[in-house]
Amino acid sequence: MRIFTASLATETNTFSPVPTDLNAFKAAFYAGPGEHPETPTLCSSVVPILRRRARAEGFTVIEGTSCWAEPAGLIQRRTYEMLRDQILDELRAAMPVDAVVLGLHGAMVAQGYDDPEGDLLSKVRALVGPDVLIAAEFDPHSHLTMLRVASLDIMAAFLEFPHTDFEQRGEHVVELALRTLRGEIKPVISTFDCRMITIYPTSREPMRSFVDRLMALEGKDGILSASVIHGFMAGDVPDMGTRIVVVTDNDRAKGDALAKALGHELYGMRKRTTMPMLDTEAGLDRALHLRATRPDKPAVVADVWDNPGGGVAGDATHILRRILERGIEHVGVATIWDPIAVSFCHAAGEGAELDLRVGGKCGPQGGEPLDLRVTVQGVFDAGWQSFRNSRVTLGSTAVVRPIGTTVDIVLITSRTQTYEPDIFSNQGIDFAGKALLLVKSTNHFHAGFQPIASEIVYVAAPTSYPTDPATTPYRKASLELWPRVADPLGLES
């Protein structure tokens, strides 16, 4: 048995001012054939999983290229086509194969391509023919197109948001592929369009119970897999929106009926799924109240929309500016993306004092730059943080403290959102000793920070992210989705 595996992934915010080229992939994660580390990454876990299973079970795995770029704006056309063709050439050289198992994200958009994953999968299908198994793992913050479904035999998305289960879902996809190759199952994909777009954190109800029920369905009564494609509201493409995916053991009627039932159930919860958000002043007021009443743990303030994981720059200054103006002390900030400021700090050296312009460089939506007199608390050639079993690079980093404050700011050169508290401790900051931790993330930080926080406060500050799909000026996405339309499925009339 011969299986080819590879990964090509990023999440494209079509409203982002930050373009994506080959350097963006190489700066975040790029592994040539056979070079993928044993540890998984968010969208490539199928590669090391297959490698491990092949050693244990005696089949052959041929590894192609695996790469990931931090979410940003449109992928340069030449970059996408080069990476796509590179993987197709690697597959062509590996043939004949019995299966192709890919790690994808599902929200890529390139210049001239609204559906790069569909383009890649259709070309894989054309290359291997109708009888070779094609399976893929997806991030739920993606777009589901019929071109992808037509090209695939098996698909599943992470179930958790934050995506703490990306490795488990990779195991799930690999197991289904191997069972199919052994003749034990015959997977069939069913989908349902929920006609809506919103946020679905599984760290709270009602999504917690909904996802728990999906997991309980799998492996029973011919249901092989069930997933929610949340959709990605910052991707202006024709198929933007929420979908349900059910994979059955050769029972399309059952899969179609279950996908529809689950879709209707999720649709009924659409007004209740997102987490409550405060404006900047109310959020900081809440954090100060927590400092006074629960001083044993820091309050965690999430800058929800200035999230590099959603494709924005991650250099917005609105909340940090108010922290400094209000004189709030004992604060840790992770992070501000500012390669220029980092380079100045490295040139000045640890312990130096200098005037530094911080953040606000990529557009007016994120706020004006902060002009600060700072002390360089530390410089690091290769900063990093954890995300479950994965190691996420921050690039060259610096920690600065504005003179006369106890506010420590982590500056990074490799854009990434905040995942876990070691983003502070790895850069020499005692996060447990802070009163307030400001993080740039929508919800992926939750699993790591919830245990160490007095409370998590979600703040909706201005940003370049399109935060309200009811008013976002989409040109390609359907305008017949909730919340633009009150009841597009007609279930409440």
Buried (B, 14 or more C-beta within 10 A) or exposed (E): BBBBBBBBBBBBBBBBBBEBBBEBBEBBBBBEBEEBBEEBBBBBBBBBBBBBBBEEEEBEBBBBBBBBBBBBBBBBEEBBBEBBEBBBEBBEEBBEBBBBBBBBBBBBBBBEBBBBBBBBBBBBBEBBEEEBBBBBBBBBBBBBBEBBBEBBBBBBBBBBBBBBBBBBBBBBBBBBBBBBBEEEBEBBBBBBBBBBBBBBBBBBEBBEEBBEEBEEBBEEEBBBBBBBBBBBBBBBBEBBBBBBBBBBBEBEEBBBBBBBEBBBBBBEBBEEBBBEBBEBEEBBBBBBEBBEEEEEBBBBBBBBBBBBBBBBBBBBBBBBBBBBEEEBEBBBBBBBBBBEBBBBBBEBEBEBEBEBBBBBBBBEBBBEBBEBEBBBBBBBEEBBBBBBEBEBBBBBBBBBBBEEBBBBBBBBBBBBBBBBBBBBBBBBBEBBEBBBBBBBBBBBBBBBBEEBBBBBBBBBBBBBBBBEBEEBEBEEBBEEBBBBBEEBBEEEE
